[in-house]
Amino acid sequence: MTFMILNHLWQSTLCLGIAAALTLLLRPNGAAVRYRIWLAASVKFLVPFAAIVWLGHALAPVRVTTIRSAAMPPAAFAAQWVAAPFTAGAQPLQATTAPWPTAARIALSAGQAAAVVWALGVLLLAGHWWLRWRRLRRLVDEARPLPFDAAVPIRMTATSLEPGLMGILRPVLLVPAQLVERLSRRELDSIIAHELAHLRRRDNLTFAVHMLIEALFWFYPPIWWLGRRLLLERERACDEAVLSAGHDAQMYGESILKVCRFHLPASHGWVAGAAGSDLKTRIAAILSGAPVTRVTAAKRALLVMTLAAVAIVPLLFGMLSAPAAAAQAASSTSTVTPQEILQRRYEQARPRTAIPFKPSDFDKFAGYYLVPDMDQVLHVYRQGDDFVMQGSLSVAPVEIYPDSPTEFFVKVAPLQISFNVGQGGQATSLVVHNGGLLQTLERISADKARQVQAALQERIKQDKPSPGTEAAARRIIDTQEAGHADSSLMTPNLAAMAQLQNSIMQRMYQSLGPLQSLKFDKVAPTGLDIYDATFAHGNMQVVVGPLTSDGKVSAFAVTRQLF
């Protein structure tokens, strides 16, 4: 989650930098244009690029494709969620994540603490704004109407608050009674014209959106800097509207100075006032008499291209990459890198929402899928209008939810499955997405599924290790004790996982001391071989998957038990 937030922040900050460059280019043009650019940069903080890409993915047409794969990620991850969650007594399979317990608890505690601090910040800021809103609401209730022909009700208040437009659905213009006495009718007309410009521009609504963003990202200083830019440009945009309506610049500038001399600024987003935000810059702009130039065709083209780069390009990327996503997941034969694993973990951990899905459309996915080198079968089928999957020797099925026409997710873990569909319209294989890894399961017949499950039950009954797993476990332990993991012993994806966890494994082996013995314990209900390893300073349970056809270890995990 932290990685997702940081990723979103730097992307939004990049867009903020682009907005800043555009406003500098548009300095001779109207403030209203610059305000819209700053507002777009603000709204970007509410819309991650990942959401735009996902939308493009959801809108992409489904393409029929048949894909085969020769590569396989660590079977321990597949076994953990394909079979272990459904199998009673499969506690040893917790070893797939056991090397991380202390770090995971620390990370979880830090994440929980950060979430609490963030929530407190949001509540404090929202509470502060709510109290201000309540005070202003009372002022409106106590104010008396001012007979003035305008598009919004005008009320006089006995306070010294500057004139300001309050409210979004039923806006009201508050004017101090003393100000009515101090300003001439022309001066008062110009101030009210400024407030009516806020009304036409819907500034209270747009700035309320930014206040929401400030509440959500209160910890991020650029958000507050962006708020000040929005305030400045919205006031300058209203100044330009007043002058373009024919009001005298000298008289209007003096009116604003009188407001500042005798009344307090609103100082927050609930009220769109006439005197706030960088008064010196505004007065200089008002009195300069510099005309507001129209945006040229070249600048308009630049704005359109920038919008396309920020919004349309990610959307198109999602649409174009959606059909290829399953192909990449299933057909990758190259070694996955630790960086790719982390990127996939980020994608697999993002929040997902189920989409409407016609139950009968699921029938083309229903069937049996073989977990390579594991003697495991994943059964995918429909129960009425619900979609479920169930592993070999399972106690209960697990419900899956549609994320797209060919992709589904579970709610109990950051795990998804996607289906590859052949020319006949039926699924030919599925891909398990879990732990930053991808594993392709080929579809098999019901007879083949029964044979595989019978073979697994027989191996569990005999309780004998798979050939070569003990020697492979010893070799992996020896190389990890030496400070590195020998990638030639493992499948490419397992080697990448070992590299990612190398520093953790080194610290563990240093505290355990030399290996003294390795003894077979049993075959787990998922088909993995479990060994008890004795070290000089502790015990460790080693879980090894059956070797692949070329003698590689496809699954290796440990749990530690100190004396």
SEMAR-843930 format. One record per residue (C-alpha): residue number from 1; residue in one letter; x, y, z. Coordinates in Angstrom, 2 decimals. Layout:
% residues N
BADO seq type      px      py      pz
BADO NUM    A       X       Y       Z
...
END
This chain:
% residues 563
BADO seq type      px      py      pz
BADO   1    M    0.00    0.00    0.00
BADO   2    T    2.83    2.43    0.83
BADO   3    F    4.40    1.74   -2.55
BADO   4    M    1.06    2.47   -4.25
BADO   5    I    0.68    5.79   -2.41
BADO   6    L    4.23    6.89   -3.17
BADO   7    N    3.81    5.89   -6.80
BADO   8    H    0.61    7.93   -7.04
BADO   9    L    2.20   10.95   -5.32
BADO  10    W    5.20   11.20   -7.64
BADO  11    Q    2.97   10.79  -10.70
BADO  12    S    0.59   13.50   -9.48
BADO  13    T    3.52   15.74   -8.58
BADO  14    L    4.86   15.31  -12.11
BADO  15    C    1.49   16.48  -13.43
BADO  16    L    1.67   19.42  -11.00
BADO  17    G    5.05   20.36  -12.46
BADO  18    I    3.60   20.19  -15.98
BADO  19    A    0.73   22.44  -14.84
BADO  20    A    3.21   24.94  -13.41
BADO  21    A    5.09   25.06  -16.73
BADO  22    L    1.84   25.60  -18.65
BADO  23    T    0.73   28.46  -16.38
BADO  24    L    4.06   30.19  -16.93
BADO  25    L    3.54   29.88  -20.68
BADO  26    L    0.00   31.26  -20.31
BADO  27    R    0.94   34.18  -18.06
BADO  28    P   -0.15   36.81  -20.65
BADO  29    N   -3.54   35.09  -20.97
BADO  30    G   -6.55   35.12  -18.69
BADO  31    A   -6.36   33.90  -15.10
BADO  32    A   -9.43   31.72  -15.74
BADO  33    V   -7.35   29.51  -18.05
BADO  34    R   -4.57   29.17  -15.49
BADO  35    Y   -7.14   28.39  -12.78
BADO  36    R   -8.52   25.49  -14.81
BADO  37    I   -5.02   24.12  -15.27
BADO  38    W   -4.30   24.27  -11.54
BADO  39    L   -7.69   22.69  -10.84
BADO  40    A   -6.92   19.83  -13.24
BADO  41    A   -3.62   19.27  -11.41
BADO  42    S   -5.54   19.18   -8.14
BADO  43    V   -8.12   16.67   -9.40
BADO  44    K   -5.26   14.45  -10.64
BADO  45    F   -4.50   13.67   -6.98
BADO  46    L   -7.90   11.96   -6.82
BADO  47    V   -7.33    9.91   -9.99
BADO  48    P   -4.28    7.60  -10.02
BADO  49    F   -2.83    6.65  -13.38
BADO  50    A   -3.43    3.03  -12.37
BADO  51    A   -7.18    3.75  -12.29
BADO  52    I   -7.07    5.25  -15.79
BADO  53    V   -5.12    2.24  -17.09
BADO  54    W   -7.60   -0.09  -15.38
BADO  55    L  -10.48    1.77  -17.02
BADO  56    G   -8.83    1.29  -20.39
BADO  57    H   -8.36   -2.37  -19.54
BADO  58    A  -12.06   -2.69  -18.69
BADO  59    L  -13.11   -0.94  -21.91
BADO  60    A  -10.81   -3.02  -24.10
BADO  61    P  -12.46   -5.60  -26.36
BADO  62    V  -11.80   -9.24  -25.50
BADO  63    R   -9.56  -10.94  -28.04
BADO  64    V   -9.51  -14.69  -28.57
BADO  65    T   -6.07  -16.11  -27.99
BADO  66    T   -4.45  -19.45  -27.25
BADO  67    I   -1.23  -19.36  -25.24
BADO  68    R    1.15  -22.07  -24.03
BADO  69    S    3.90  -21.69  -21.49
BADO  70    A    7.12  -23.48  -20.69
BADO  71    A    7.93  -21.43  -17.61
BADO  72    M    6.49  -21.93  -14.15
BADO  73    P    6.75  -19.80  -11.01
BADO  74    P    7.33  -21.38   -7.58
BADO  75    A    4.65  -23.99   -7.03
BADO  76    A    4.65  -23.23   -3.30
BADO  77    F    2.77  -20.01   -4.00
BADO  78    A    0.22  -21.80   -6.12
BADO  79    A   -0.14  -24.56   -3.54
BADO  80    Q   -0.64  -22.05   -0.77
BADO  81    W   -3.72  -20.50   -2.37
BADO  82    V   -4.79  -23.16   -4.88
BADO  83    A   -4.86  -25.97   -2.36
BADO  84    A   -3.73  -25.01    1.12
BADO  85    P   -6.62  -22.68    1.95
BADO  86    F   -9.05  -25.48    1.18
BADO  87    T   -7.23  -28.33    2.95
BADO  88    A   -7.62  -29.12    6.62
BADO  89    G   -4.44  -29.57    8.61
BADO  90    A   -2.12  -28.12    5.97
BADO  91    Q   -0.26  -25.96    8.49
BADO  92    P    3.26  -26.66    7.16
BADO  93    L    2.41  -24.73    4.01
BADO  94    Q    2.55  -21.54    6.04
BADO  95    A    6.28  -21.88    5.43
BADO  96    T    5.86  -20.07    2.12
BADO  97    T    5.80  -16.79    4.03
BADO  98    A    7.46  -17.80    7.28
BADO  99    P   10.91  -16.29    6.57
BADO 100    W    9.24  -12.87    6.81
BADO 101    P    7.39  -12.97   10.19
BADO 102    T    9.30  -10.33   12.14
BADO 103    A    9.67   -7.94    9.22
BADO 104    A    6.04   -8.45    8.26
BADO 105    R    4.83   -7.66   11.76
BADO 106    I    6.99   -4.55   11.93
BADO 107    A    5.79   -3.39    8.51
BADO 108    L    2.19   -4.09    9.47
BADO 109    S    2.53   -2.17   12.73
BADO 110    A    4.17    0.79   10.97
BADO 111    G    1.47    0.74    8.31
BADO 112    Q   -1.29    0.64   10.92
BADO 113    A    0.30    3.51   12.83
BADO 114    A    0.60    5.57    9.64
BADO 115    A   -3.05    4.87    8.81
BADO 116    V   -4.13    6.01   12.28
BADO 117    V   -2.07    9.22   12.01
BADO 118    W   -3.49    9.90    8.54
BADO 119    A   -7.07    9.31    9.73
BADO 120    L   -6.54   11.61   12.73
BADO 121    G   -5.20   14.32   10.43
BADO 122    V   -8.23   14.00    8.16
BADO 123    L  -10.64   14.13   11.10
BADO 124    L   -8.92   17.13   12.71
BADO 125    L   -8.88   19.08    9.45
BADO 126    A  -12.49   18.18    8.64
BADO 127    G  -13.54   19.09   12.18
BADO 128    H  -11.78   22.45   11.93
BADO 129    W  -13.53   23.24    8.65
BADO 130    W  -16.89   22.07   10.00
BADO 131    L  -16.64   24.44   12.98
BADO 132    R  -15.90   27.32   10.62
BADO 133    W  -18.83   26.33    8.47
BADO 134    R  -21.12   26.29   11.50
BADO 135    R  -20.01   29.81   12.49
BADO 136    L  -20.64   31.09    8.97
BADO 137    R  -24.00   29.34    8.89
BADO 138    R  -25.00   31.16   12.06
BADO 139    L  -23.92   34.47   10.51
BADO 140    V  -26.16   33.80    7.51
BADO 141    D  -29.11   32.97    9.77
BADO 142    E  -28.60   36.15   11.79
BADO 143    A  -28.01   38.44    8.79
BADO 144    R  -30.82   40.64    7.40
BADO 145    P  -31.65   40.96    3.70
BADO 146    L  -30.16   43.80    1.66
BADO 147    P  -32.47   45.16   -1.03
BADO 148    F  -30.28   44.75   -4.06
BADO 149    D  -31.16   43.36   -7.47
BADO 150    A  -28.76   40.43   -7.97
BADO 151    A  -28.75   36.79   -9.08
BADO 152    V  -28.16   35.65   -5.50
BADO 153    P  -29.67   36.70   -2.14
BADO 154    I  -27.59   39.42   -0.42
BADO 155    R  -27.60   39.77    3.34
BADO 156    M  -25.99   42.29    5.67
BADO 157    T  -24.09   41.08    8.70
BADO 158    A  -22.99   43.05   11.75
BADO 159    T  -19.56   41.36   11.76
BADO 160    S  -16.37   42.75   10.24
BADO 161    L  -15.93   39.80    7.87
BADO 162    E  -15.15   40.82    4.30
BADO 163    P  -17.88   40.46    1.64
BADO 164    G  -18.04   36.90    0.42
BADO 165    L  -20.14   34.35   -1.41
BADO 166    M  -21.03   31.44    0.86
BADO 167    G  -22.59   28.11   -0.07
BADO 168    I  -22.76   25.81   -3.08
BADO 169    L  -26.35   24.63   -3.56
BADO 170    R  -28.05   27.75   -2.15
BADO 171    P  -25.36   30.44   -2.21
BADO 172    V  -25.75   33.65   -0.23
BADO 173    L  -23.69   36.84   -0.48
BADO 174    L  -22.74   38.23    2.94
BADO 175    V  -21.93   41.94    3.07
BADO 176    P  -20.86   43.76    6.26
BADO 177    A  -23.32   46.51    7.17
BADO 178    Q  -20.47   48.96    7.84
BADO 179    L  -19.14   48.40    4.33
BADO 180    V  -22.43   49.48    2.80
BADO 181    E  -22.04   52.76    4.66
BADO 182    R  -18.38   53.32    3.69
BADO 183    L  -18.57   52.52   -0.03
BADO 184    S  -20.26   54.50   -2.72
BADO 185    R  -22.85   52.79   -4.87
BADO 186    R  -20.37   52.37   -7.75
BADO 187    E  -17.76   50.90   -5.41
BADO 188    L  -20.30   48.54   -3.87
BADO 189    D  -21.46   47.53   -7.35
BADO 190    S  -17.89   46.54   -8.31
BADO 191    I  -17.44   44.45   -5.15
BADO 192    I  -20.75   42.68   -5.72
BADO 193    A  -19.78   42.14   -9.38
BADO 194    H  -16.65   40.38   -8.13
BADO 195    E  -18.76   38.05   -5.99
BADO 196    L  -21.20   37.37   -8.79
BADO 197    A  -18.22   36.34  -10.93
BADO 198    H  -17.45   33.71   -8.27
BADO 199    L  -21.06   32.56   -8.59
BADO 200    R  -20.93   32.22  -12.38
BADO 201    R  -17.61   30.37  -12.22
BADO 202    R  -18.86   28.01   -9.47
BADO 203    D  -15.70   28.73   -7.49
BADO 204    N  -17.15   27.51   -4.21
BADO 205    L  -17.84   24.10   -5.75
BADO 206    T  -14.46   23.70   -7.43
BADO 207    F  -12.55   24.84   -4.39
BADO 208    A  -14.58   22.45   -2.21
BADO 209    V  -13.16   19.67   -4.39
BADO 210    H   -9.66   20.90   -3.62
BADO 211    M  -10.50   21.10    0.10
BADO 212    L  -11.41   17.42   -0.06
BADO 213    I   -8.03   16.73   -1.66
BADO 214    E   -6.32   18.81    1.03
BADO 215    A   -8.04   16.70    3.69
BADO 216    L   -6.98   13.41    2.07
BADO 217    F   -3.38   14.52    1.37
BADO 218    W   -2.90   16.89    4.32
BADO 219    F    0.58   15.42    4.90
BADO 220    Y    1.86   16.45    1.45
BADO 221    P    3.12   20.10    1.30
BADO 222    P    2.66   20.58   -2.49
BADO 223    I   -1.10   20.21   -1.98
BADO 224    W   -1.17   23.31    0.22
BADO 225    W    1.02   25.24   -2.20
BADO 226    L   -1.40   24.26   -4.97
BADO 227    G   -4.30   25.59   -2.89
BADO 228    R   -2.66   29.01   -2.67
BADO 229    R   -2.19   29.07   -6.44
BADO 230    L   -5.88   28.25   -6.92
BADO 231    L   -6.93   31.06   -4.57
BADO 232    L   -4.74   33.59   -6.37
BADO 233    E   -5.90   32.67   -9.85
BADO 234    R   -9.59   32.51   -8.95
BADO 235    E   -9.45   36.02   -7.45
BADO 236    R   -7.54   37.37  -10.44
BADO 237    A  -10.05   35.70  -12.79
BADO 238    C  -12.90   37.50  -10.99
BADO 239    D  -10.94   40.78  -11.13
BADO 240    E  -10.61   40.38  -14.88
BADO 241    A  -14.35   39.66  -15.14
BADO 242    V  -15.17   42.86  -13.22
BADO 243    L  -12.93   45.00  -15.44
BADO 244    S  -14.22   43.39  -18.63
BADO 245    A  -17.77   44.33  -17.50
BADO 246    G  -16.78   48.02  -17.70
BADO 247    H  -15.98   48.92  -14.10
BADO 248    D  -13.27   51.55  -13.65
BADO 249    A   -9.93   49.99  -12.67
BADO 250    Q   -8.89   52.83  -10.32
BADO 251    M  -12.22   52.84   -8.53
BADO 252    Y  -12.31   49.04   -8.30
BADO 253    G   -8.78   48.85   -6.88
BADO 254    E   -9.62   51.49   -4.26
BADO 255    S  -12.76   49.54   -3.34
BADO 256    I  -10.73   46.42   -2.63
BADO 257    L   -8.28   48.44   -0.51
BADO 258    K  -11.17   49.85    1.54
BADO 259    V  -12.46   46.35    2.13
BADO 260    C   -9.02   45.28    3.36
BADO 261    R   -8.68   48.38    5.55
BADO 262    F  -11.90   47.93    7.47
BADO 263    H  -12.74   44.22    7.31
BADO 264    L  -11.22   40.82    8.09
BADO 265    P  -10.44   38.40    5.22
BADO 266    A  -12.40   35.17    5.00
BADO 267    S   -9.07   33.22    4.92
BADO 268    H  -10.57   29.86    3.97
BADO 269    G  -12.31   28.11    1.12
BADO 270    W  -15.88   28.18    2.45
BADO 271    V  -16.22   31.83    1.41
BADO 272    A  -15.17   33.31   -1.93
BADO 273    G  -14.21   36.84   -0.87
BADO 274    A  -13.18   39.95   -2.74
BADO 275    A  -10.05   40.97   -0.87
BADO 276    G   -8.10   37.78   -0.34
BADO 277    S   -4.99   36.16   -1.83
BADO 278    D   -1.81   38.16   -2.63
BADO 279    L   -3.40   41.59   -2.60
BADO 280    K   -0.28   43.41   -3.85
BADO 281    T   -0.07   41.30   -7.02
BADO 282    R   -3.80   41.68   -7.68
BADO 283    I   -3.87   45.46   -7.25
BADO 284    A   -0.83   45.82   -9.52
BADO 285    A   -2.57   43.74  -12.18
BADO 286    I   -5.81   45.74  -11.83
BADO 287    L   -4.12   49.12  -12.12
BADO 288    S   -1.73   48.11  -14.91
BADO 289    G   -4.49   48.13  -17.47
BADO 290    A   -2.75   45.32  -19.36
BADO 291    P   -5.24   43.63  -21.68
BADO 292    V   -5.98   39.93  -21.36
BADO 293    T   -4.86   38.25  -24.56
BADO 294    R   -6.72   35.32  -26.06
BADO 295    V   -5.13   31.91  -26.07
BADO 296    T   -3.56   31.32  -29.47
BADO 297    A   -4.23   28.26  -31.61
BADO 298    A   -0.72   26.97  -30.90
BADO 299    K   -1.25   27.19  -27.15
BADO 300    R   -4.65   25.52  -27.42
BADO 301    A   -3.03   22.68  -29.36
BADO 302    L   -0.39   22.35  -26.66
BADO 303    L   -3.09   22.15  -23.97
BADO 304    V   -4.94   19.46  -25.91
BADO 305    M   -1.77   17.42  -26.40
BADO 306    T   -0.94   17.73  -22.71
BADO 307    L   -4.41   16.54  -21.77
BADO 308    A   -3.99   13.60  -24.12
BADO 309    A   -0.65   12.71  -22.57
BADO 310    V   -2.04   12.85  -19.03
BADO 311    A   -5.42   11.19  -19.54
BADO 312    I   -5.94    9.67  -22.96
BADO 313    V   -2.53    7.99  -23.28
BADO 314    P   -2.91    5.95  -20.03
BADO 315    L   -6.44    5.04  -21.12
BADO 316    L   -5.26    3.86  -24.51
BADO 317    F   -2.36    2.03  -22.89
BADO 318    G   -4.83    0.14  -20.71
BADO 319    M   -6.98   -0.74  -23.73
BADO 320    L   -4.03   -1.88  -25.82
BADO 321    S   -2.26   -3.76  -23.03
BADO 322    A   -5.34   -5.61  -21.76
BADO 323    P   -5.38   -8.30  -24.47
BADO 324    A   -1.61   -8.72  -24.18
BADO 325    A   -1.65   -9.00  -20.40
BADO 326    A   -2.70  -12.63  -20.39
BADO 327    A   -0.22  -13.46  -23.12
BADO 328    Q    2.66  -11.94  -21.19
BADO 329    A    1.57  -13.65  -18.03
BADO 330    A    1.32  -17.05  -19.64
BADO 331    S    4.05  -17.11  -22.22
BADO 332    S    7.00  -15.58  -20.41
BADO 333    T    9.97  -17.90  -20.66
BADO 334    S   12.65  -15.46  -19.53
BADO 335    T   13.87  -15.09  -15.98
BADO 336    V   11.70  -12.79  -13.94
BADO 337    T   13.62  -10.11  -12.03
BADO 338    P   13.04   -9.03   -8.41
BADO 339    Q   11.91   -5.64   -9.74
BADO 340    E    9.26   -7.34  -11.87
BADO 341    I    8.09   -9.29   -8.83
BADO 342    L    7.68   -6.07   -6.82
BADO 343    Q    5.82   -4.40   -9.69
BADO 344    R    3.49   -7.38   -9.98
BADO 345    R    2.89   -7.38   -6.23
BADO 346    Y    1.82   -3.75   -6.53
BADO 347    E   -0.60   -4.60   -9.33
BADO 348    Q   -1.94   -7.68   -7.55
BADO 349    A   -2.50   -5.78   -4.28
BADO 350    R   -4.50   -2.88   -5.74
BADO 351    P   -8.18   -2.66   -4.70
BADO 352    R  -10.65   -4.36   -7.00
BADO 353    T  -14.40   -4.06   -7.46
BADO 354    A  -16.57   -6.78   -8.95
BADO 355    I  -18.26   -5.91  -12.23
BADO 356    P  -21.63   -7.18  -13.54
BADO 357    F  -21.18  -10.58  -15.15
BADO 358    K  -23.71  -12.88  -16.81
BADO 359    P  -23.49  -16.25  -15.01
BADO 360    S  -23.91  -18.31  -18.17
BADO 361    D  -20.83  -16.59  -19.66
BADO 362    F  -18.77  -18.28  -16.95
BADO 363    D  -19.50  -21.76  -18.29
BADO 364    K  -16.72  -21.48  -20.90
BADO 365    F  -14.22  -21.19  -18.01
BADO 366    A  -15.58  -24.07  -15.91
BADO 367    G  -13.37  -27.13  -15.79
BADO 368    Y  -10.19  -28.66  -14.33
BADO 369    Y   -6.73  -27.06  -14.51
BADO 370    L   -3.43  -28.80  -13.75
BADO 371    V   -0.84  -27.27  -11.43
BADO 372    P    2.47  -28.22  -13.11
BADO 373    D    4.79  -30.64  -11.25
BADO 374    M    2.54  -30.59   -8.19
BADO 375    D    0.03  -33.41   -8.79
BADO 376    Q   -2.57  -30.75   -8.00
BADO 377    V   -5.80  -29.88   -9.80
BADO 378    L   -7.76  -26.66   -9.55
BADO 379    H  -11.47  -27.10  -10.17
BADO 380    V  -13.30  -23.98  -11.42
BADO 381    Y  -17.08  -24.16  -11.62
BADO 382    R  -20.35  -22.31  -11.06
BADO 383    Q  -22.73  -22.65   -8.12
BADO 384    G  -25.90  -20.99   -9.31
BADO 385    D  -24.90  -17.38   -9.93
BADO 386    D  -21.67  -17.67   -7.89
BADO 387    F  -18.25  -18.51   -9.34
BADO 388    V  -15.90  -20.66   -7.28
BADO 389    M  -12.59  -22.52   -7.40
BADO 390    Q  -11.51  -25.50   -5.36
BADO 391    G   -8.19  -27.32   -5.06
BADO 392    S   -7.41  -31.02   -4.74
BADO 393    L   -8.49  -32.60   -1.45
BADO 394    S  -10.36  -29.38   -0.65
BADO 395    V  -12.79  -28.98    2.19
BADO 396    A  -14.66  -25.97    0.79
BADO 397    P  -14.60  -23.86   -2.37
BADO 398    V  -13.50  -20.23   -2.49
BADO 399    E  -15.64  -17.67   -4.32
BADO 400    I  -14.08  -15.61   -7.10
BADO 401    Y  -15.39  -12.29   -8.42
BADO 402    P  -15.22  -10.86  -11.96
BADO 403    D  -12.77   -8.00  -12.53
BADO 404    S  -13.07   -8.04  -16.33
BADO 405    P  -14.58  -10.43  -18.91
BADO 406    T  -11.62  -12.83  -18.45
BADO 407    E  -10.15  -11.91  -15.04
BADO 408    F  -11.35  -12.79  -11.53
BADO 409    F  -10.14  -12.11   -8.00
BADO 410    V  -10.63  -13.45   -4.49
BADO 411    K  -11.38  -11.21   -1.52
BADO 412    V   -9.40  -13.15    1.08
BADO 413    A   -5.97  -12.49   -0.44
BADO 414    P   -4.19  -10.44   -3.14
BADO 415    L   -4.72  -13.24   -5.68
BADO 416    Q   -6.30  -13.19   -9.13
BADO 417    I   -6.83  -15.66  -11.96
BADO 418    S   -7.15  -14.84  -15.65
BADO 419    F   -8.34  -17.16  -18.41
BADO 420    N   -6.90  -17.71  -21.88
BADO 421    V   -9.62  -18.51  -24.42
BADO 422    G   -9.13  -20.59  -27.58
BADO 423    Q  -10.67  -20.37  -31.01
BADO 424    G  -13.68  -22.44  -29.97
BADO 425    G  -14.63  -19.96  -27.28
BADO 426    Q  -13.62  -22.27  -24.40
BADO 427    A  -10.86  -21.56  -21.90
BADO 428    T   -7.63  -23.41  -22.66
BADO 429    S   -5.67  -22.40  -19.55
BADO 430    L   -5.69  -20.02  -16.63
BADO 431    V   -3.00  -17.91  -15.00
BADO 432    V   -2.64  -17.58  -11.23
BADO 433    H   -1.46  -14.10  -10.17
BADO 434    N   -0.10  -14.18   -6.62
BADO 435    G    2.90  -13.01   -4.60
BADO 436    G    4.31  -11.09   -7.55
BADO 437    L    4.42  -14.34   -9.55
BADO 438    L    2.45  -15.80  -12.43
BADO 439    Q    1.72  -19.47  -13.02
BADO 440    T   -0.04  -21.01  -15.99
BADO 441    L   -2.36  -23.99  -15.40
BADO 442    E   -3.37  -25.93  -18.50
BADO 443    R   -6.93  -27.19  -18.79
BADO 444    I   -7.36  -30.95  -18.55
BADO 445    S  -10.27  -33.37  -18.88
BADO 446    A  -12.28  -34.65  -15.94
BADO 447    D  -10.75  -38.14  -16.40
BADO 448    K   -7.23  -36.71  -16.32
BADO 449    A   -8.14  -34.72  -13.19
BADO 450    R   -9.32  -37.88  -11.44
BADO 451    Q   -6.08  -39.67  -12.36
BADO 452    V   -3.94  -36.79  -11.02
BADO 453    Q   -5.86  -36.63   -7.76
BADO 454    A   -5.70  -40.40   -7.34
BADO 455    A   -1.92  -40.30   -7.83
BADO 456    L   -1.64  -37.52   -5.23
BADO 457    Q   -3.71  -39.45   -2.72
BADO 458    E   -1.59  -42.54   -3.29
BADO 459    R    1.65  -40.60   -2.77
BADO 460    I    0.30  -39.08    0.45
BADO 461    K   -0.81  -42.53    1.59
BADO 462    Q    2.64  -44.02    0.93
BADO 463    D    4.21  -40.98    2.63
BADO 464    K    7.44  -41.14    0.63
BADO 465    P    9.41  -38.10   -0.61
BADO 466    S    9.59  -37.31   -4.30
BADO 467    P   12.87  -38.41   -5.91
BADO 468    G   15.65  -35.87   -5.55
BADO 469    T   13.95  -33.44   -3.15
BADO 470    E   16.26  -34.23   -0.19
BADO 471    A   19.45  -33.71   -2.21
BADO 472    A   18.03  -30.56   -3.74
BADO 473    A   17.11  -29.17   -0.32
BADO 474    R   20.64  -29.84    0.98
BADO 475    R   22.23  -28.10   -2.00
BADO 476    I   20.01  -25.03   -1.63
BADO 477    I   20.73  -24.80    2.11
BADO 478    D   24.47  -25.15    1.49
BADO 479    T   24.50  -22.33   -1.06
BADO 480    Q   22.31  -20.07    1.07
BADO 481    E   24.56  -20.67    4.09
BADO 482    A   27.45  -19.53    1.90
BADO 483    G   25.66  -16.22    1.35
BADO 484    H   23.99  -16.73   -2.02
BADO 485    A   21.35  -18.83   -3.74
BADO 486    D   22.50  -20.99   -6.65
BADO 487    S   20.08  -20.12   -9.44
BADO 488    S   21.11  -23.19  -11.44
BADO 489    L   19.29  -25.37   -8.88
BADO 490    M   15.97  -23.57   -9.29
BADO 491    T   13.40  -22.59  -11.85
BADO 492    P   13.90  -19.01  -13.08
BADO 493    N   11.06  -17.57  -11.01
BADO 494    L   12.12  -19.35   -7.83
BADO 495    A   15.65  -18.03   -8.38
BADO 496    A   14.30  -14.48   -8.60
BADO 497    M   12.35  -14.98   -5.37
BADO 498    A   15.47  -16.34   -3.67
BADO 499    Q   17.43  -13.29   -4.80
BADO 500    L   14.72  -11.01   -3.42
BADO 501    Q   14.87  -12.74   -0.01
BADO 502    N   18.64  -13.31    0.03
BADO 503    S   19.48  -10.83    2.82
BADO 504    I   16.76  -12.22    5.08
BADO 505    M   17.92  -15.80    4.52
BADO 506    Q   21.54  -14.87    5.23
BADO 507    R   20.64  -13.38    8.62
BADO 508    M   18.57  -16.42    9.50
BADO 509    Y   21.30  -18.92    8.62
BADO 510    Q   23.89  -16.87   10.53
BADO 511    S   21.80  -17.16   13.69
BADO 512    L   21.04  -20.88   13.13
BADO 513    G   24.62  -22.00   12.62
BADO 514    P   25.80  -25.01   10.54
BADO 515    L   23.34  -27.65    9.29
BADO 516    Q   23.66  -30.87   11.29
BADO 517    S   20.93  -33.11    9.86
BADO 518    L   18.03  -33.16    7.39
BADO 519    K   15.29  -35.75    8.01
BADO 520    F   12.15  -36.46    5.98
BADO 521    D    8.95  -35.81    7.94
BADO 522    K    5.98  -36.36    5.65
BADO 523    V    4.23  -35.53    2.39
BADO 524    A    1.89  -32.59    2.92
BADO 525    P   -1.73  -32.80    1.68
BADO 526    T   -0.70  -30.48   -1.16
BADO 527    G    2.00  -32.87   -2.43
BADO 528    L    4.99  -30.95   -1.05
BADO 529    D    7.71  -32.84    0.81
BADO 530    I    8.40  -31.63    4.37
BADO 531    Y   11.79  -32.13    6.04
BADO 532    D   12.98  -31.36    9.57
BADO 533    A   16.36  -29.58    9.48
BADO 534    T   18.50  -29.43   12.63
BADO 535    F   21.11  -26.68   12.98
BADO 536    A   23.60  -25.89   15.70
BADO 537    H   21.30  -23.29   17.29
BADO 538    G   17.81  -24.23   16.20
BADO 539    N   15.44  -26.27   14.06
BADO 540    M   13.86  -25.43   10.75
BADO 541    Q   11.11  -27.04    8.72
BADO 542    V   11.92  -27.22    5.00
BADO 543    V    9.23  -27.53    2.34
BADO 544    V   10.31  -28.73   -1.12
BADO 545    G    8.18  -29.25   -4.19
BADO 546    P    8.64  -32.13   -6.64
BADO 547    L   11.45  -31.49   -9.12
BADO 548    T   10.62  -30.43  -12.65
BADO 549    S   11.37  -32.63  -15.63
BADO 550    D   14.80  -30.97  -16.01
BADO 551    G   15.68  -31.47  -12.33
BADO 552    K   14.97  -27.91  -11.11
BADO 553    V   13.43  -27.10   -7.74
BADO 554    S   10.11  -25.38   -8.31
BADO 555    A    9.17  -24.72   -4.66
BADO 556    F   11.30  -24.14   -1.58
BADO 557    A   10.28  -22.56    1.72
BADO 558    V   11.24  -22.71    5.38
BADO 559    T    9.85  -22.07    8.86
BADO 560    R   12.13  -21.53   11.82
BADO 561    Q   11.77  -22.94   15.34
BADO 562    L   14.46  -21.90   17.85
BADO 563    F   15.27  -23.90   20.98
END
